[in-house]
Amino acid sequence: MNAVRHQLVTQAGEAPLANVCDTDYTCVAKIRKEWLPAGEPHRGLHRHLRELAAVLPRP
């Protein structure tokens, strides 16, 4: 299974370099979300925080 993941990231991943002088601090690796399996990120933490924010009173 690790070989399949590795192949997906190496073929579908994007890594644009924004600063050629010091790329250690400006390199970002990304992959399109539609190519990933559906799932709940961070064990539902994002959803939970959105739900909490929705019930907070607004100033």
Secondary structure, DSSP 4 states (H G I P E B T S, - for coil): -HHHHHHHHHHH-B--BS-SS-GGGTB--B--GGGSPP--GGGGHHHHHHHHHHHSPP-
